[in-house]
Amino acid sequence: MRALIVLALVLVLALPAVAQFAVEFEVATVEVGMSSESQAIKKLGTGFLVERPDGGRVHVYSDAARTASMYLSADQYGLVEEVLVVEGLLRPYQSSMRCNLPPSMWKTRARIGLGASRRKILGTYGEPTEEADIGGLHWISYKSNYSKDRRVRLMYQASFGFKNDRLTRILLHNGN
């Protein structure tokens, strides 16, 4: 019996890195669907705060040069439900204050950040569950749900948007 346990442990440790990142929950050290808004603020600061009509809030962060930005969305209960990282600033927030968070920290747990190639994403996460061309970007998505992964509240999606085979958007969402 002990030999079987040791063999199972060896097999688990020998699995490729793709297995440990089958579903990506984290960007900028914030775990989507698991971190609270207050935990995220402790790590990143408040950023530029926008109140949503449904009671949730969006925290907007940018780098000093405003070449990249991050949008952290918390639901009305204070749980981080979505994080979006983009090159530049999205139109409604172009006049927001600079938060001086370097884009180098806006990476996933697997160290994927803006500028990564599609090949690097596929090598890290494996084959996507969905691909589509939307809004001038090529998107690849990984989806899961509560019946497949108990860490997921209802449904989960990690999407990566590319322009000219270069990562320009990261979207992690956990909710409905």
N, C-alpha and C positions, 0 to 999 in steps of 0.2 A: 504494500500500500504506500509506504513512504517513497519507494522508487517511482510510482505513478505520479505522486504529487510533485516530486522533483522534476520529472519529465514534463509535466504540464507547465510548471514554472519556466523551464528552459524554453519550451515552445512559445509561450506568451512573450518572453523577453526577446526572442528571436524574430518576432513579427516585424515587418517593415514599418517605418515611421508613418506611412499612410494610415494604418489602422488606428493609431492614437489620435489622429485628427480627422476621423471620418465625418464628424460634425463639428464645425467651428463655432464656438460660443463667445470667443473673447477678442476684443480689439482694445488697444490702449489700456491694458490691464483691467478692463471692465468686462464682466461676464453678462452678456445679454440674457435676460430671463432669470438671472440668479443674483446679480448685484442690485442693491437698493440705490436710489437716487443719492441718498446721503453718503453712501460708500464711494460712489463715483465722484461726488463733489470733493470729498477728502483727498482723492487721488489727483483730480484734474483741476479743481477750482470750480467756481460757479459758471464761468464763461458769460456769454450774453444770454440772458434768460428770456424766453418767450412763453407766455401762458397760453395753453390750448383751450378751445371752447369746451372740451369734454372733461376739463379738470386736470389733464396731464400737462407736462411741461417739456420744453425743448431747450437744451443748453447748447449754444453754438460756440465753437472754438475755432481759432485760426492761428496760423503762424505769423510771425512778425512781418514777413514780406507779403502775406495774404496770398500765397501760392497754393495753399491747401486749407481745407476746413473739415471740421468734424461736427456732426449733429447727433446729440445724444437725447433720445426721447424716453421719458418716463411716463408710465400710466398714472391714473388718478390715485392709485394705491402706493405710489412711490417706488415701483419696480422698473428697472431699465428694460424696456421692451424692444428698443431698436437703436442701432448705431449706424450712421452713414458717414463714410469718409470719402471726400471728393477732391479733385484738383480744382483750385480756385474757390470762389464763393458762390453759393446759389443766390439767385437774383434777390429774393426778399431780404437777405441778410447782408448785402454788399456794403451797407453803411454801418454794420455792427463794429463794435470795438475790437481791437486786436487783443488776443489773449496770450500770445507769445508761447504757445505750446509747439515744440518742434515736430514736424511731420514724421521724423524718424521714430517717435514713440507711438505713432498711430499704426501699429502693426498688429497682426493677429498673433495668437499664441504660437502658431507655427512660423512666425517671423515673416509673414507675407505683408508687404506694404505697397503703396502706390509705385508704379513703374515696373512691377514684376511682370514677367511674361506669362502668357496663357499656358505654356508648357510647364512652367514652375508650379502654377496652380494645379494642373492636372497631375503632376508628379507628387504633389503634397497631399491632395485630397482624393485623387482617383477620378473616375468618370463621373460627370455631373448627372443629375436626374433630369435636367432640362437645359436647353440652349435656345436663345432667341436673339434676333436683331431688333432692337428697340431704340428709338431716339438717336440714331447715329452711333450707337454702341453695340458691341457683341457681348451678350450676357451669358454667363454660365451659372447655374444654380444647383445647390444641394438642398434637398428638402427632407424633412423627417416629421414625425408626429409622436404623440404620447404613447401610442401602442408599440412603436418601434424603439423609443428611447425615453425612459421615465424622467430624464432631466428636462424634457420639452413640456411646456404647459399645455398647449393645444396643438399648434403646428409650428414648425421652425423652418427658416429659410436662410441660407447664406448665399449671397449672390455677388458675383464679381463682374464688373463692366470693363470692357477693353475697347480701346481705339488704337488702330494700327498695331495690334498684338501687344499693347502696353496697358497695364492695369491703371484705370483712372477713377474707378469707384469700387468701394467695398460696402456692402449692405448686409447687416446681420439683423434678423427679426425673429422674435419669439412672442407669439400671441395668437390672436385669431385673425 
